[in-house]
């Protein structure tokens, strides 16, 4: 009877290990399964990803130079949607239910957002969300940090009346609206 229990335990533990190996190989396969051009487009998209639990690509205006200079256009987003990496919605997405404060991370560093109301706040997420497959791939890619994009988002949030605090604003940047957008902490 002892041998039966041992065999039973070994069977289930080997199935679990085998399953984890397959899951990890499936993630690797997804990255390598992308055509080189598609991978470049997706890597370009990842520089616009902020993190709040899940990766959130903040694509507010598809025609803005901040995106088009990096190869992110309506046609490249349509391509990524066909590959089941993103969902593109013309009317956009919002995340609701925020309290007075929240934090989002860009490049591994936090930006604290303060809302005017104590509860029931929302944040505009732009026109793109990642699918589950897209989230896995985004987390696997070492994204390039884009300071101009970061400042673009900060300026946008500031114009919306959000109170911001971050250590990431470039102190040498000459644009007045950025210098007053948030407090800079050392």
Buried (B, 14 or more C-beta within 10 A) or exposed (E): EEEEEEEEEEEEEEEEEEEEEEEEEEBEEBEEEBEEEBBEBBBBBBBBBBBBEBBBBBBBEBEEEBBBEBEBBBEBBEBBBEBEBBBBEEEBBEBEEBEEEBEBBBBEEBBBBBBEEEEEBEBBBBBBBBBEBBBBBBBEBEBEEBEEBBBBBBBBBBEEEBBBBBEBBBEEEEEEEBEEBBEEEE
